[in-house]
């Protein structure tokens, strides 16, 4: 349990951050930018763009409203920042440019709304972006365990999901951990606490089989979930329109947990299938989940062998010429995260405060 002092510090940091974000929006951001204090290129990380029936079951942190993306594009236009693909940012960084007048817009997993909603919006604003494709979902129309989990929890609740998992799994430690996690959590946190157990603790084969059974028990199948994902014909059209595509593995597994050969297969095969459909070079990768413990240095080596130039992580911050190309930083934007937070990062307000006072906010 955090001490009262830690809790007070945490509250103070949150209040300070909120004040700085507000000040950025009230003009400090424009001032810092004019003074040349904005540094590096932002890369925004989203998943679904817009709210469609096919992804109604996904939680808010995987969706970004069209209004929010449009507000981002307008805010960038006011700042003279161009919205581009990751490859454009990396090319500028490789030339030694600071690239603070560029921002890359990325969409992970390969949802169909990236075509129906994001593409027209980006085109209207003369903008581009990068989509990272989870290849099995697109190529075989078979979704990951996580989507089965989210759908069942959305329709039947977490309680029911855990009851069913406990009944069907042969993975005893995970059964115990899930039951313990359910007992110790409630409300919206439950969805994430249980997901964390399944993500980091569960036996992969057992999880695949068990979530498939639970989905069937809920009267659903992968066929109900597949329409959430892009079709190859849509990917091909987006490629022709200048949208960049990168691989995101076959199964959306945590790469750092895999043996070298399996890692290689996840990277190489998801890339090969993408290269069969996309004419532009595939040189940008994104790690599933993307936290520093979800990938490792072996991934960098395998990506280089596969012809990649860079990979996106899920670490906050902007990117300058010195940023590790295998761990590009990204700023999340979704229904839970206000646009003002992203702007306070790219304008330099939050980074400047961190540099001056050496505080993590
Ligand atoms: Zn993903």
Boltz pocket constraint, residues with backbone or C-beta under 6 A from the ligand:
constraints:
  - pocket:
      binder: B
      contacts: [[A, 108], [A, 109], [A, 248], [A, 252], [A, 287], [A, 288], [A, 289]]
      max_distance: 6.0
